[in-house]
C-alpha cells in the first residue's frame, strides 16, 4: 500500500533562487514603502514629538 510514486520534477536550486529574488524585491519595496509612509506622516504632522 501507500501512495503511488510520482515523478519529481522539482528543481530545488531553481526554486530557491526564484524565492531569493522575490524576497529581495519585497525587501526593497518594504524599505521604500516605510520611507514613503514616514515622509507622508511628517507632512501631516503625525509623529512629531510634543514638547
N, C-alpha and C positions, 0 to 999 in steps of 0.2 A: 504494500500500500504506500501511500504518500502522494506527494504532488508529482505530476508529470514534469519531466525535465524540460526546461525552456532554454532556447539559445540565449546566450549572454552577449548582447551587442553593446553593452555599457562600456564606454571608454572613460575610465576614472580620471586620467590625466587631462583629457579634453574637457570634461565636465568641471573639474576643479579649476582649470584655467578660466573657463567661462564664468564660474561663480566668483572668482577673484576679481575679474574685470568688472562684473556687475557691482560688487562690493565697493571697489574703488570709485566707480561712478556715483554710487549712492552716498558715499562718504563726502565726496566733493560737493554734491548737491546739498547735503545736510549742512556743511560749513557755510555755503552761500546763503541758504535759507536762514540760518541762525543770524548771520551778519545782517541780512536784509531786514529781518524782523526787529532786531535790536535797534537798527538805524531808524526804522519807522516808529518804534515806540518812543525813541528820543525826540523825534519830530513832533509828536503829540503830547510830550511832557510826561510820559509814563516812564517810571524807572529812575527819575531824578531823586536825589536824596533830599529829604525835608530837613530844613535847618531850624 
